[in-house]
Amino acid sequence: MAERQPEWKSWIRRRAGTPLSEPVATNVDLVGHTAMEGRLDGQQLQFQTVGEHHYLYVGHPWSGGVSVIDVTSPRDPQVAAFIPTPNEHTWHIKIQVADNILMAACEVAFFKPGVDASQAWPGVRLFDVSDPTSPRDLSHWAGTQPTDYGVHRSWWNGGQYAYLSNMIDAPGVQYHWRQGRTRVMTILDVSDPEHPKKVSDFWHPVQLGEGPAALPDETFGVHFPLVHGDRAYIAYSDGGFGIVDVSDPEHPTLVSHVRTFPDLTDGQTHTCVPLPDRGILVVCEEPMANYGLEGPKNIRLWDISDEANPTAISTLPIPDPTPEEPYPSYFHKGERFGPHNMHENHQGTKQIHDKVYNAYFNAGLRVFDISDPTHPRETASFVPPSPTEFVDPRPFMRIFDVVHGGVRDVCSQDVLVDPRGFIYLSGLNDGIWILEESGAGTS
């Protein structure tokens, strides 16, 4: 008798789960929604308060630019301005807003069909958003060398320095399928936003060919550096995470490095959010394939009270569908399932140290209580309805190709909690959902 197929192979033979016609919420109330004047695709979110008004900034992949949404009345959000990209080959999906300045990462729009990478603008653009309804272009830092990629998810929280995930030439190293490329942390002086200038590049020893080499199929490079005080907490994709001393911006130094792939995870460390007052680092990994084909990706809590020797505390629970959702697990739902961007305690947002808010791809918003870091638990969730309009131009592929495969169900991208407690959730085809936890009384 033939051996029965492993269960995961049965999953990929299934069709995607039944679409949801209505949102499914647990301990979360829906406050408002915006389609952003037809620009339904949302990526990174930022928040700013100017006078009596509150503004949400949304980076778009397909719609090409950044929307500014007046969310002073969260039940009635209004588009206040739109900042276009310089051309169709460049996108601004990663954005930062602080000190009345918007920093938009300039990157090849690598998901868009027909893009000519040679026409894209690398680097970052800076805008004066002291009047969010009328952003003013200040400058473009074009990087130190032309590349086929540009700047990805970066950090600027006000002050003199921005910290970029910057693709540069690197013989003998690879970033995903790009041979001779890697991402380093580039420190940029933005004290004069009309004339930004590079201060330094930080290369991890592995990127320099020192110490244990990256595995043959390992992507080792900076996905995202988040800086608090004089420490950068860097997600290194398949390379795990590192803590870097940036007290001397011209000469950053490595404090510690933790490899999580392949022993703890199947790679793609995405974001590290420090909770310094608690000595905790929240680290999440990004899934890159449909139906869980890489194996589960996780959010973990690490003890960094001894920053030279981080130790794992716990793993947050993997979400399960509620009885109202017509599939046995989110792996069966189709599309990608697993953690993505987290609320990051950025300037202008609510500072939260006892919860984790995550945009969990096809599982929507997930909220975890980590007040006891040894026993984290999920306390709230919101799964948007399946989209009925699609701005993602790529054809759907059942077996996911992250570059060429289009999204046809929920694919939540980013989450942000504003100082009033309202929660914003972006997605690739479904606009911005505005939420609040039940009983919060913010509205």
Buried (B, 14 or more C-beta within 10 A) or exposed (E): EEEEEEEEEEBBEBEBBEBBEEBBBBBBBBBBBBEBEEBBBBBBBBBBBBEEBBBBBBBBBBBBBBBBBBBBEBEEBEBBBBBEBBBBBBBBBBBBBBBBBBBBBBBBBBBBEEBEBEEBBBBBBBBBBEEBEEBEBBBBBBBBEEBBBBBBBBBBBBEEBBBBBBBBEBEEBBBBEBEEBBBBBBBBBBEEBEEBEBBBBBBBEBBEEEEEEBBEEBBBBBBBBBBBEEBBBBBBBBBBBBBBBBEEBEEBEBBBBBBBBEEBBBBBBBBBBBBBEBBBBBBBBBBBBBBBBBBBBBBBBBBBEEBEEBEEBBEBBBBEBEEEBEBEBBBBBBBBBBBBBBBBBBBBBBEBEEBBBBBBBBBBBBBBBBEEBEEBEBBBBBBBBBBEEBBBEBEBBBEBEBEEBBBBBBBBBBBBBBEBBBBBBBBBBBBBBBBBBEEBEBB
